[in-house]
Amino acid sequence: MAHAIARHALPEYAHRCSPKKFTQHQLFACLVLKIFYQLDYRGVVALLEDSQDLREIIELHVVPHYTTRQKAFDRLLVSKRAQALLDATVTKARCARLGLRKGLCAAIDGSGFEAHHISHYFVRRRAKGSKSLQKTSYRCYPSIGTVVDIDTHVILSVVPGRGPGPDINHLIKAVEEARARVPIGTLLADAGYDAEWSHAFLREHLGIRSIIPAKSGRPTEKLPTSYWRRRMATRFNRKRYGQRWQVETVYSMIKRRLGESVAAKGYWRQCRALMLKAIAHNILILRWGIEVFYRAGPTDFTASAFAFRNRRRGAARISRGGRGMPASYPRRAAPVIRNQL
């Protein structure tokens, strides 16, 4: 699926005078494998060397060096190409009849990711004996703002950046990018996006029905003085707003399947890594959602690839004097796609 998405979004080669050893479609598929199985660049090389079926699917005759993938990561995930890849996933979702329709209900929210592969258990053990548990804090951390279709969990737009910061800063860019891909009828957001200008922008400028609780500012029993925030306080649709939690489900899916940390150190590389997580999430929805829609069983190489990863991790633990991991790993469950939630 990643190879097919890259075919629609990227040219075969970056330049007419390139060496033409590997296509951009093959390199992007390798990057998706890396983030899905949570391997490093050398781990993907070992995975492809041991999996002839994977090489045949992406038409890869020679396994590229790990530095080739690292350079492809910097080249293929720049803003323009990453947006083209995200466009291709949304277009594929619309063609696959997964539920993306005109006037859909979307939700927007922001979330942060870990900047390092830290061990929470080590942090708690280090603080043993103190009155309060020690918490690791950062001056800044990678964060994204996304617009998500609540019916299919497909990501419609992504705005990567760094936190902490107010979520309302990425409202305009995220909604405009999502609206350019799919017409949006209703947008759900939490109180972090509460402002009179946000209602005016969504309703009057874009024609999108906004449902945002009027809870910003100091707690008071008085009604807001502005027009749209006053309507939110008096005519708030609680039943419809209850579906806003679907965007939290999407963040949970990303962090559980693709990892809650970003290994990149620089700002722009962190942005590329976050874009890759969002694109890979949509590819997973397409891969498993189509099979759920047609009620066909999975025929990929998930179990063998996870067993390979566990053998690598188990060998590393045994070499350090620890216990190895079991050779088998349970298959990841496919997400259930519902048209009505």
C-alpha positions, 0 to 999 in steps of 0.5 A: 500500500505504501508503494502504491501511495508513493506511485500516485504522489511522487515521480519515479526518480528525483532527477533525470540524471539520478543513478536510478538504482532505487525508485522513490517509491521503493525508498518511501516504502522502506521508510514506512516499514521502519516506522511501523515495525519501530526499527532503526535504519540498520534494522530495516536492512536486516529485515529486507535481507531476510524477507524475500517476499517483502522485496518482491512486493516493492520490486526491490532487487538489491537492498539499499544501504542504511545511509540511503534511507537516511538521505531519502528521509530528508529528501522525501518528507520535505513539506511539499512532498509530504503534503502530496503523500498525505493528499494521496492517502486521503484521495485513496480513502475517498476512492475506497469508499471508507466513508469520506464524504462531502460535509463530513464531521471532523475534529481537531486537536493537538498532541505532544510526543516524547523527544527521547526514548526514555524509560518511565520505569527508570524515572520512577525507580530513581525517585524511590524514597522521595515524597513525590514521583519524579517526572521528566520535563522538557523545555520543548517537545515535538507536537502536531495539530491534526484534523481527523474524520471522526467516522474513519479516523483518517487524518485530513491535515497535519501541522507539525511543530514544537510545544508547549504552546496554545493549540489555537495557533495551528487552527487556520492552517490545519483547517484550510489544508483539510478543507482543500482535500475534503469538504467539511461540514462540522468541526469539533474542538475543545476549549483550547480553540475557544475564541470569537475569531475562530468561530467567525473564521470557520462559520463566516469565512469557510462555511463550517459549523463549529462546535467549541465549548465557551470555557476559556477565561476565568470561570463565571456565571455570566454569559459571554458577550460576543455573538458566537461564544454566547450561542455556544453557551446557550445552544451547545450540542452536547450529543454531537460534541461527544464525538470529539473524542475520536481525535484522541483515539487517533492519537492513541492509535498512532502512539501505540502502533507507531511509537510515542517518541521521535528519534530525530533531534533537529527541528525539521527532522522532527517535523518530517518524522511526525509527518511520516507517522501521520502518513503511515497511520493513514496507510494502515487505515487503508490497508486494514480498512479495505480488508474489513470493508470487503471482509477479506482476511489479512495476507501480509507479512505482519507476523513474520516481521514481528517475529524477526524484530523480537528475535533481534531484541531478544538477542540484544537482551541476552547479549546484555545478560538479560532475558530474551523475548519470545519468538512469537508476537501476536498479530496486531488487530485491525481497526474497525471502520464504522460509518456511524459511530 
